[in-house]
Amino acid sequence: MNITAKMVKELREASNAGMMDCKKALAECDGDMDLAMDYLRKKGIASAAKKEGRATSQGIIGSYIHMGGKVGVLVEVACETDFVARTDDFQDFVHNLAMHIAAASPVAVVREEVDPTIIEKEKEIYREQMKNEGKPDNIIDKIVEGKVDKYYSEIVLLEQKYVKDPDMTIEDYLKSIIGKLGENMQVKRFARFQIGG
């Protein structure tokens, strides 16, 4: 089924979820608005979007040590209240996030934190590859943008596929916890240590 911009806009207004989340939900549900709304609610995305602007001044720092002390992670996750920070669900989320970081080695929480020189270098490499493959100039930029997006999805924590459930990204997982616990949450920062790394 063809998902139109009008359908996405309608679902976005009804759910307060992001455009890409709405588009994905409609695609998954063959354009059925009610099913798409249920899909967003199950993932916690609809209610998470409503909470995004709220202040997060509480939270915890979680840690995870893996492989006989060869890899360690510290991660700071903020929420609105100390009450939620003490819940098992929140603490499980932070622990799972630390484990994910140990396994997936992200370099930043969001795209904006990635050093632009790294991205420029990647673009140069992709552009050179495309030229060597004889791709026409007019489509090289599009291909390069697609490859850069894929690169971000590999190195940016919130865009990575969750190692325990590759059907969702870390951002989807975060939104599902926000939906479940009813508070805004933010992954503030993390540090990953590796012996010899």
N, CA, C and O of each residue as an XYZ file, in Angstrom:
788
protein
N       0.841     -1.194      0.000
C       0.000      0.000      0.000
C       0.878      1.247      0.000
O       1.928      1.282      0.642
N       0.433      2.264     -0.727
C       1.181      3.521     -0.804
C       0.849      4.398      0.407
O      -0.303      4.782      0.607
N       1.850      4.704      1.197
C       1.655      5.540      2.387
C       1.851      7.007      1.977
O       2.947      7.406      1.583
N       0.797      7.789      2.071
C       0.878      9.193      1.630
C       1.319     10.097      2.785
O       1.238      9.735      3.959
N       1.785     11.284      2.401
C       2.203     12.283      3.400
C       1.011     12.692      4.263
O       1.164     12.981      5.449
N      -0.182     12.713      3.656
C      -1.405     13.089      4.386
C      -1.688     12.073      5.505
O      -2.057     12.448      6.618
N      -1.509     10.783      5.191
C      -1.731      9.732      6.191
C      -0.739      9.869      7.349
O      -1.107      9.752      8.518
N       0.529     10.120      6.996
C       1.573     10.268      8.012
C       1.260     11.466      8.915
O       1.385     11.395     10.138
N       0.846     12.573      8.275
C       0.528     13.801      9.018
C      -0.637     13.557      9.989
O      -0.614     13.996     11.139
N      -1.641     12.853      9.495
C      -2.826     12.548     10.304
C      -2.451     11.708     11.540
O      -2.899     11.988     12.652
N      -1.630     10.688     11.323
C      -1.210      9.826     12.435
C      -0.312     10.600     13.399
O      -0.384     10.418     14.614
N       0.526     11.458     12.843
C       1.425     12.266     13.686
C       0.615     13.174     14.613
O       0.926     13.300     15.797
N      -0.435     13.811     14.059
C      -1.277     14.702     14.875
C      -2.032     13.921     15.944
O      -2.240     14.420     17.050
N      -2.439     12.712     15.621
C      -3.191     11.897     16.578
C      -2.300     11.323     17.676
O      -2.743     11.140     18.810
N      -1.041     11.038     17.334
C      -0.175     10.313     18.273
C       0.925     11.149     18.912
O       1.457     10.790     19.963
N       1.266     12.274     18.269
C       2.413     13.097     18.698
C       3.747     12.395     18.477
O       4.774     12.843     18.985
N       3.740     11.300     17.722
C       4.991     10.578     17.447
C       5.720     11.260     16.292
O       5.134     12.080     15.586
N       6.987     10.927     16.099
C       7.786     11.512     15.021
C       7.326     11.035     13.654
O       6.669     10.002     13.527
N       7.685     11.812     12.624
C       7.275     11.505     11.249
C       7.733     10.104     10.819
O       6.954      9.331     10.261
N       9.011      9.789     11.087
C       9.544      8.489     10.654
C       8.867      7.333     11.399
O       8.615      6.274     10.824
N       8.577      7.553     12.686
C       7.876      6.525     13.464
C       6.482      6.283     12.894
O       6.033      5.142     12.780
N       5.802      7.377     12.535
C       4.447      7.265     11.965
C       4.476      6.549     10.619
O       3.653      5.674     10.349
N       5.433      6.930      9.782
C       5.553      6.309      8.461
C       5.808      4.809      8.600
O       5.203      3.997      7.900
N       6.712      4.455      9.514
C       7.046      3.040      9.745
C       5.817      2.281     10.254
O       5.536      1.168      9.810
N       5.085      2.899     11.196
C       3.893      2.247     11.752
C       2.852      1.999     10.666
O       2.257      0.923     10.611
N       2.629      2.988      9.806
C       1.650      2.836      8.720
C       2.094      1.759      7.728
O       1.279      0.975      7.241
N       3.383      1.734      7.440
C       3.901      0.719      6.513
C       3.730     -0.685      7.109
O       3.333     -1.618      6.411
N       4.032     -0.824      8.401
C       3.897     -2.114      9.083
C       2.443     -2.583      9.127
O       2.169     -3.783      9.125
N       1.508     -1.618      9.169
C       0.080     -1.944      9.345
C      -0.732     -1.732      8.066
O      -1.947     -1.541      8.125
N      -0.066     -1.767      6.917
C      -0.727     -1.616      5.609
C      -1.645     -0.403      5.521
O      -2.701     -0.461      4.892
N      -1.241      0.687      6.152
C      -1.993      1.930      6.043
C      -3.204      2.041      6.960
O      -3.912      3.047      6.922
N      -3.455      1.023      7.784
C      -4.606      1.054      8.696
C      -4.283      1.971      9.883
O      -3.399      1.679     10.689
N      -5.019      3.083      9.971
C      -4.742      4.128     10.963
C      -4.865      3.603     12.405
O      -4.015      3.895     13.246
N      -5.922      2.833     12.687
C      -6.133      2.316     14.045
C      -5.038      1.331     14.455
O      -4.521      1.386     15.571
N      -4.698      0.431     13.532
C      -3.639     -0.533     13.821
C      -2.294      0.173     14.007
O      -1.490     -0.211     14.857
N      -2.062      1.211     13.198
C      -0.808      1.975     13.301
C      -0.723      2.681     14.652
O       0.348      2.758     15.254
N      -1.857      3.195     15.123
C      -1.886      3.863     16.431
C      -1.575      2.840     17.535
O      -0.818      3.131     18.462
N      -2.167      1.641     17.426
C      -1.887      0.571     18.390
C      -0.405      0.195     18.351
O       0.226     -0.013     19.388
N       0.132      0.113     17.137
C       1.551     -0.226     16.941
C       2.432      0.784     17.686
O       3.356      0.399     18.402
N       2.140      2.073     17.512
C       2.916      3.127     18.184
C       2.762      3.040     19.698
O       3.729      3.213     20.440
N       1.535      2.771     20.149
C       1.300      2.699     21.594
C       2.029      1.513     22.206
O       2.580      1.617     23.302
N       2.033      0.373     21.493
C       2.729     -0.808     21.996
C       4.222     -0.521     22.137
O       4.852     -0.971     23.094
N       4.772      0.204     21.216
C       6.200      0.548     21.261
C       6.452      1.692     22.239
O       7.607      2.010     22.524
N       5.391      2.317     22.758
C       5.567      3.414     23.704
C       5.912      4.726     23.033
O       6.211      5.711     23.708
N       5.874      4.749     21.702
C       6.316      5.923     20.954
C       5.312      7.064     21.056
O       5.697      8.225     21.188
N       4.011      6.731     20.994
C       2.994      7.781     21.018
C       3.058      8.592     22.302
O       3.062      9.822     22.265
N       3.106      7.904     23.437
C       3.136      8.646     24.699
C       4.513      9.233     24.984
O       4.624     10.241     25.682
N       5.563      8.610     24.448
C       6.919      9.122     24.679
C       7.088     10.502     24.070
O       7.717     11.375     24.668
N       6.527     10.701     22.880
C       6.688     11.985     22.191
C       6.088     13.124     22.998
O       6.613     14.238     22.980
N       4.996     12.861     23.703
C       4.342     13.906     24.501
C       5.207     14.346     25.676
O       5.031     15.445     26.200
N       6.136     13.495     26.088
C       6.933     13.777     27.289
C       8.307     14.374     26.971
O       9.052     14.744     27.878
N       8.636     14.464     25.679
C       9.983     14.835     25.268
C      10.512     16.143     25.837
O      11.704     16.239     26.128
N       9.665     17.150     26.004
C      10.155     18.450     26.447
C      10.372     18.567     27.945
O      10.945     19.553     28.410
N       9.928     17.586     28.703
C       9.964     17.701     30.160
C      11.372     17.520     30.718
O      12.163     16.741     30.186
N      11.676     18.239     31.788
C      13.016     18.242     32.376
C      13.366     16.893     32.993
O      12.529     16.224     33.599
N      14.620     16.521     32.821
C      15.120     15.257     33.384
C      16.294     15.571     34.303
O      17.439     15.672     33.861
N      15.991     15.723     35.589
C      17.049     16.121     36.525
C      17.411     15.003     37.512
O      18.274     15.183     38.370
N      16.750     13.861     37.384
C      17.070     12.698     38.221
C      17.632     11.600     37.320
O      17.814     11.811     36.121
N      17.903     10.443     37.889
C      18.401      9.338     37.076
C      19.474      8.550     37.795
O      19.673      8.701     39.001
N      20.165      7.705     37.045
C      21.260      6.914     37.634
C      22.395      6.752     36.633
O      22.235      6.945     35.428
N      23.529      6.394     37.174
C      24.668      5.999     36.350
C      24.779      4.489     36.491
O      24.970      3.964     37.589
N      24.656      3.803     35.367
C      24.745      2.352     35.365
C      26.115      1.911     34.898
O      26.824      2.657     34.222
N      26.484      0.688     35.263
C      27.779      0.175     34.828
C      27.653     -1.279     34.410
O      26.722     -1.983     34.801
N      28.610     -1.706     33.608
C      28.646     -3.106     33.181
C      30.104     -3.458     32.883
O      30.793     -2.740     32.157
N      30.556     -4.561     33.446
C      31.907     -5.066     33.180
C      31.751     -6.427     32.494
O      31.004     -7.283     32.968
N      32.451     -6.618     31.388
C      32.270     -7.814     30.571
C      33.601     -8.526     30.330
O      34.668     -7.928     30.461
N      33.524     -9.801     29.980
C      34.668    -10.600     29.539
C      35.847    -10.534     30.503
O      36.949    -10.129     30.132
N      35.601    -10.932     31.723
C      36.693    -10.997     32.688
C      37.405     -9.677     32.903
O      38.616     -9.639     33.121
N      36.639     -8.591     32.840
C      37.220     -7.285     33.109
C      37.929     -6.642     31.937
O      38.684     -5.689     32.129
N      37.706     -7.140     30.712
C      38.381     -6.578     29.534
C      37.611     -5.397     28.927
O      38.199     -4.543     28.264
N      36.294     -5.353     29.159
C      35.459     -4.255     28.633
C      34.579     -3.739     29.765
O      33.981     -4.524     30.500
N      34.502     -2.424     29.903
C      33.653     -1.822     30.929
C      32.920     -0.616     30.381
O      33.421      0.088     29.504
N      31.719     -0.383     30.911
C      30.887      0.731     30.448
C      30.285      1.459     31.638
O      29.856      0.837     32.610
N      30.257      2.782     31.551
C      29.475      3.630     32.448
C      28.492      4.389     31.567
O      28.873      4.913     30.520
N      27.230      4.452     31.982
C      26.238      5.193     31.200
C      25.337      5.990     32.141
O      24.894      5.483     33.171
N      25.074      7.241     31.772
C      24.195      8.110     32.562
C      22.858      8.244     31.848
O      22.788      8.705     30.709
N      21.792      7.832     32.542
C      20.440      7.960     32.002
C      19.624      8.793     32.974
O      19.564      8.497     34.167
N      18.997      9.838     32.449
C      18.232     10.763     33.279
C      16.743     10.521     33.113
O      16.282     10.095     32.054
N      15.988     10.804     34.190
C      14.531     10.746     34.166
C      14.015     11.941     34.972
O      14.801     12.766     35.437
N      12.698     12.029     35.132
C      12.122     13.204     35.786
C      12.134     13.118     37.314
O      12.322     14.127     37.994
N      11.931     11.914     37.847
C      11.802     11.802     39.305
C      12.698     10.697     39.868
O      13.033      9.731     39.182
N      13.071     10.866     41.125
C      13.862      9.867     41.828
C      13.061      8.576     41.990
O      13.625      7.482     42.011
N      11.744      8.716     42.104
C      10.855      7.552     42.247
C      11.050      6.594     41.069
O      11.240      5.394     41.267
N      11.002      7.129     39.842
C      11.167      6.298     38.645
C      12.595      5.765     38.563
O      12.808      4.620     38.165
N      13.577      6.594     38.938
C      14.982      6.165     38.885
C      15.224      4.922     39.742
O      16.130      4.138     39.457
N      14.419      4.740     40.787
C      14.604      3.593     41.682
C      13.822      2.354     41.246
O      13.983      1.287     41.838
N      12.980      2.478     40.223
C      12.171      1.322     39.808
C      13.038      0.260     39.128
O      14.063      0.571     38.522
N      12.610     -0.986     39.241
C      13.321     -2.088     38.593
C      13.357     -1.918     37.077
O      14.374     -2.195     36.441
N      12.237     -1.459     36.497
C      12.162     -1.287     35.039
C      13.218     -0.307     34.545
O      13.895     -0.563     33.549
N      13.356      0.822     35.250
C      14.332      1.837     34.854
C      15.751      1.288     35.010
O      16.592      1.445     34.125
N      15.998      0.646     36.142
C      17.339      0.128     36.394
C      17.707     -1.001     35.429
O      18.860     -1.121     35.015
N      16.717     -1.827     35.077
C      16.948     -2.878     34.074
C      17.307     -2.255     32.725
O      18.211     -2.717     32.028
N      16.573     -1.193     32.375
C      16.835     -0.503     31.109
C      18.279      0.013     31.079
O      18.993     -0.191     30.096
N      18.702      0.677     32.153
C      20.056      1.246     32.212
C      21.105      0.127     32.128
O      22.118      0.269     31.443
N      20.853     -0.981     32.827
C      21.787     -2.119     32.784
C      21.859     -2.705     31.372
O      22.945     -2.975     30.859
N      20.686     -2.898     30.745
C      20.651     -3.441     29.377
C      21.355     -2.504     28.403
O      22.024     -2.943     27.468
N      21.193     -1.211     28.639
C      21.835     -0.214     27.785
C      23.363     -0.308     27.925
O      24.086     -0.254     26.930
N      23.839     -0.446     29.146
C      25.282     -0.577     29.381
C      25.822     -1.845     28.701
O      26.905     -1.826     28.116
N      25.062     -2.939     28.782
C      25.468     -4.183     28.113
C      25.514     -3.994     26.602
O      26.436     -4.461     25.934
N      24.503     -3.301     26.072
C      24.454     -3.033     24.627
C      25.691     -2.233     24.200
O      26.324     -2.548     23.192
N      26.026     -1.198     24.972
C      27.181     -0.348     24.639
C      28.469     -1.176     24.646
O      29.336     -0.995     23.791
N      28.585     -2.082     25.615
C      29.760     -2.959     25.669
C      29.856     -3.798     24.400
O      30.946     -3.981     23.857
N      28.717     -4.311     23.925
C      28.703     -5.199     22.763
C      28.813     -4.455     21.433
O      29.503     -4.911     20.521
N      28.127     -3.297     21.320
C      27.985     -2.633     20.021
C      28.964     -1.485     19.773
O      29.038     -0.980     18.652
N      29.703     -1.068     20.773
C      30.734     -0.028     20.637
C      30.299      1.254     19.920
O      30.967      1.669     18.973
N      29.207      1.892     20.338
C      28.849      3.164     19.687
C      29.902      4.226     20.000
O      30.680      4.080     20.943
N      29.921      5.300     19.199
C      30.882      6.378     19.475
C      30.208      7.644     19.992
O      30.877      8.539     20.508
N      28.879      7.720     19.853
C      28.146      8.910     20.297
C      26.711      8.524     20.622
O      26.219      7.494     20.160
N      26.032      9.363     21.429
C      24.627      9.107     21.764
C      23.746      9.469     20.575
O      22.870      8.696     20.188
N      23.982     10.665     19.985
C      23.199     11.150     18.842
C      24.144     11.606     17.724
O      25.339     11.800     17.951
N      23.596     11.774     16.517
C      24.395     12.174     15.352
C      25.193     13.449     15.585
O      26.347     13.565     15.172
N      24.558     14.397     16.251
C      25.175     15.712     16.441
C      26.489     15.638     17.223
O      27.306     16.556     17.149
N      26.695     14.557     17.967
C      27.913     14.400     18.761
C      29.065     13.768     17.973
O      30.199     13.731     18.452
N      28.775     13.272     16.767
C      29.820     12.632     15.962
C      30.704     13.719     15.347
O      30.201     14.699     14.798
N      32.005     13.540     15.441
C      32.962     14.499     14.890
C      32.733     14.639     13.376
O      32.828     13.654     12.644
N      32.427     15.872     12.901
C      32.149     16.080     11.469
C      33.302     15.669     10.551
O      33.077     15.304      9.397
N      34.539     15.726     11.061
C      35.668     15.330     10.205
C      35.621     13.830      9.887
O      36.047     13.403      8.813
N      35.101     13.035     10.831
C      34.944     11.586     10.586
C      33.952     11.366      9.451
O      34.178     10.547      8.560
N      32.845     12.112      9.498
C      31.799     11.965      8.478
C      32.318     12.422      7.115
O      32.063     11.767      6.105
N      33.041     13.536      7.080
C      33.605     14.019      5.815
C      34.566     12.995      5.223
O      34.582     12.774      4.012
N      35.359     12.378      6.078
C      36.302     11.353      5.616
C      35.546     10.160      5.017
O      35.915      9.641      3.964
N      34.476      9.736      5.714
C      33.652      8.629      5.199
C      33.045      8.987      3.845
O      33.036      8.173      2.921
N      32.535     10.223      3.741
C      31.927     10.667      2.467
C      32.941     10.593      1.326
O      32.627     10.140      0.224
N      34.165     11.048      1.613
C      35.233     11.008      0.602
C      35.485      9.583      0.137
O      35.604      9.317     -1.059
N      35.564      8.663      1.109
C      35.816      7.251      0.790
C      34.670      6.694     -0.062
O      34.913      6.037     -1.074
N      33.421      6.956      0.346
C      32.258      6.449     -0.401
C      32.227      7.026     -1.814
O      31.952      6.319     -2.783
N      32.517      8.341     -1.911
C      32.483      9.012     -3.212
C      33.523      8.378     -4.151
O      33.244      8.124     -5.323
N      34.703      8.135     -3.621
C      35.782      7.515     -4.405
C      35.378      6.105     -4.842
O      35.625      5.705     -5.980
N      34.755      5.358     -3.927
C      34.292      3.997     -4.263
C      33.289      4.035     -5.420
O      33.360      3.235     -6.352
N      32.351      4.990     -5.334
C      31.314      5.086     -6.367
C      31.917      5.456     -7.723
O      31.511      4.931     -8.760
N      32.892      6.368     -7.700
C      33.561      6.759     -8.957
C      34.290      5.551     -9.550
O      34.244      5.324    -10.759
N      34.961      4.780     -8.693
C      35.684      3.589     -9.156
C      34.742      2.534     -9.720
O      35.127      1.737    -10.575
N      33.492      2.537     -9.227
C      32.504      1.584     -9.751
C      31.830      2.125    -11.007
O      30.974      1.466    -11.598
N      32.227      3.341    -11.408
C      31.676      3.923    -12.640
C      30.270      4.476    -12.511
O      29.562      4.613    -13.509
N      29.856      4.798    -11.288
C      28.509      5.368    -11.092
C      28.480      6.790    -11.652
O      29.462      7.523    -11.531
N      27.345      7.191    -12.272
C      27.252      8.562    -12.795
C      27.230      9.594    -11.661
O      26.671      9.348    -10.592
N      27.851     10.755    -11.917
C      27.961     11.819    -10.909
C      26.626     12.216    -10.299
O      26.539     12.492     -9.102
N      25.574     12.245    -11.135
C      24.279     12.739    -10.644
C      23.644     11.838     -9.582
O      22.758     12.287     -8.854
N      24.079     10.567     -9.477
C      23.496      9.723     -8.416
C      24.475      9.427     -7.282
O      24.097      8.853     -6.260
N      25.721      9.817     -7.468
C      26.726      9.542     -6.438
C      26.345     10.174     -5.100
O      26.447      9.528     -4.057
N      25.904     11.445     -5.125
C      25.556     12.128     -3.869
C      24.460     11.394     -3.103
O      24.523     11.256     -1.882
N      23.448     10.924     -3.848
C      22.339     10.186     -3.205
C      22.853      8.904     -2.557
O      22.489      8.576     -1.428
N      23.695      8.192     -3.279
C      24.253      6.941     -2.761
C      25.107      7.234     -1.523
O      25.030      6.520     -0.523
N      25.920      8.291     -1.602
C      26.785      8.663     -0.487
C      25.950      8.991      0.751
O      26.282      8.559      1.855
N      24.854      9.764      0.570
C      23.972     10.099      1.709
C      23.395      8.833      2.339
O      23.323      8.718      3.563
N      22.989      7.890      1.500
C      22.455      6.621      1.997
C      23.501      5.854      2.798
O      23.197      5.281      3.844
N      24.731      5.848      2.300
C      25.820      5.155      2.996
C      26.173      5.849      4.312
O      26.502      5.191      5.299
N      26.101      7.182      4.320
C      26.374      7.942      5.547
C      25.295      7.629      6.594
O      25.604      7.442      7.771
N      24.026      7.573      6.159
C      22.939      7.209      7.086
C      23.186      5.833      7.687
O      23.002      5.626      8.887
N      23.602      4.899      6.846
C      23.882      3.540      7.324
C      25.049      3.569      8.327
O      25.025      2.870      9.340
N      26.058      4.379      8.030
C      27.214      4.514      8.922
C      26.770      5.052     10.282
O      27.179      4.543     11.326
N      25.920      6.098     10.256
C      25.389      6.636     11.517
C      24.673      5.543     12.302
O      24.833      5.443     13.518
N      23.882      4.722     11.606
C      23.102      3.685     12.304
C      24.017      2.632     12.951
O      23.582      1.878     13.821
N      25.258      2.590     12.527
C      26.210      1.640     13.109
C      26.977      2.235     14.283
O      27.408      1.497     15.169
N      27.159      3.576     14.308
C      28.013      4.181     15.343
C      27.269      5.051     16.357
O      27.817      5.381     17.409
N      26.017      5.427     16.045
C      25.244      6.300     16.949
C      24.351      5.427     17.830
O      23.525      4.666     17.325
N      24.519      5.539     19.132
C      23.813      4.675     20.086
C      22.314      4.600     19.825
O      21.771      3.504     19.686
N      21.625      5.757     19.754
C      20.165      5.729     19.624
C      19.692      5.135     18.300
O      18.543      4.705     18.191
N      20.564      5.107     17.294
C      20.172      4.571     15.980
C      20.579      3.111     15.793
O      20.173      2.472     14.822
N      21.377      2.585     16.718
C      21.810      1.188     16.586
C      20.656      0.227     16.833
O      19.737      0.520     17.598
N      20.718     -0.932     16.169
C      19.777     -2.013     16.453
C      20.120     -2.549     17.842
O      21.285     -2.797     18.152
N      19.096     -2.725     18.670
C      19.301     -3.225     20.030
C      19.793     -4.669     19.959
O      19.140     -5.508     19.339
N      20.928     -4.972     20.580
C      21.521     -6.314     20.448
C      20.609     -7.427     20.946
O      20.667     -8.542     20.429
N      19.772     -7.152     21.935
C      18.879     -8.196     22.454
C      17.603     -8.342     21.629
O      16.913     -9.357     21.727
N      17.282     -7.322     20.807
C      16.087     -7.361     19.965
C      16.337     -6.506     18.726
O      15.969     -5.331     18.700
N      16.962     -7.088     17.697
C      17.341     -6.326     16.503
C      16.169     -5.757     15.704
O      16.382     -5.011     14.748
N      14.925     -6.101     16.084
C      13.763     -5.508     15.413
C      13.538     -4.070     15.857
O      12.755     -3.345     15.244
N      14.226     -3.653     16.926
C      14.068     -2.265     17.356
C      15.424     -1.604     17.561
O      16.437     -2.255     17.820
N      15.395     -0.273     17.433
C      16.609      0.490     17.699
C      16.653      0.812     19.194
O      15.681      0.589     19.915
N      17.782      1.335     19.645
C      17.888      1.765     21.047
C      16.884      2.886     21.310
O      16.317      2.969     22.400
N      16.663      3.748     20.317
C      15.669      4.821     20.497
C      14.267      4.242     20.686
O      13.504      4.731     21.519
N      13.921      3.200     19.915
C      12.623      2.527     20.087
C      12.514      1.950     21.501
O      11.483      2.076     22.161
N      13.597      1.315     21.948
C      13.628      0.708     23.284
C      13.441      1.788     24.349
O      12.660      1.611     25.284
N      14.154      2.904     24.208
C      14.023      4.029     25.140
C      12.576      4.534     25.168
O      12.014      4.769     26.238
N      11.982      4.699     23.984
C      10.596      5.208     23.912
C       9.609      4.232     24.536
O       8.616      4.645     25.135
N       9.882      2.936     24.395
C       8.967      1.956     25.003
C       9.024      2.048     26.527
O       8.003      1.879     27.192
N      10.213      2.314     27.089
C      10.353      2.463     28.547
C       9.708      3.770     29.006
O       9.078      3.818     30.063
N       9.866      4.830     28.207
C       9.207      6.109     28.517
C       7.694      5.897     28.561
O       7.016      6.370     29.472
N       7.177      5.178     27.560
C       5.741      4.890     27.514
C       5.277      4.074     28.707
O       4.201      4.313     29.254
N       6.093      3.111     29.105
C       5.734      2.224     30.211
C       5.773      2.952     31.557
O       4.882      2.768     32.386
N       6.803      3.778     31.776
C       6.984      4.425     33.078
C       6.361      5.826     33.151
O       6.219      6.387     34.238
N       5.995      6.380     32.006
C       5.263      7.652     31.996
C       6.091      8.887     32.301
O       5.549      9.912     32.713
N       7.398      8.800     32.102
C       8.264      9.966     32.315
C       9.216     10.135     31.150
O       9.581      9.168     30.481
N       9.617     11.392     30.914
C      10.648     11.645     29.924
C      11.970     11.074     30.437
O      12.251     11.125     31.634
N      12.768     10.538     29.538
C      14.082     10.002     29.888
C      15.057     10.373     28.800
O      14.679     10.557     27.642
N      16.319     10.484     29.179
C      17.356     10.821     28.216
C      18.622     10.045     28.524
O      19.031      9.910     29.677
N      19.231      9.537     27.459
C      20.564      8.966     27.619
C      21.504     10.157     27.500
O      21.647     10.737     26.424
N      22.146     10.521     28.608
C      22.971     11.734     28.636
C      24.357     11.503     28.033
O      24.794     12.259     27.166
N      25.047     10.457     28.493
C      26.407     10.197     28.014
C      26.833      8.799     28.449
O      26.211      8.166     29.302
N      27.907      8.350     27.834
C      28.451      7.059     28.219
C      29.957      7.062     27.997
O      30.487      7.881     27.246
N      30.633      6.139     28.660
C      32.070      5.913     28.435
C      32.276      4.415     28.334
O      31.792      3.653     29.171
N      32.993      3.999     27.311
C      33.281      2.574     27.107
C      34.792      2.385     27.175
O      35.549      3.037     26.455
N      35.208      1.489     28.047
C      36.635      1.232     28.229
C      36.945     -0.181     27.757
O      36.187     -1.115     28.019
N      38.059     -0.328     27.064
C      38.453     -1.657     26.604
C      39.963     -1.801     26.741
O      40.724     -0.945     26.291
N      40.385     -2.898     27.371
C      41.823     -3.151     27.538
C      42.455     -3.284     26.149
O      42.013     -4.078     25.318
N      43.491     -2.493     25.927
C      44.189     -2.539     24.640
C      43.410     -1.912     23.492
O      43.779     -2.065     22.327
N      42.301     -1.188     23.832
C      41.446     -0.658     22.762
C      41.637      0.786     22.464
O      40.969      1.329     21.583
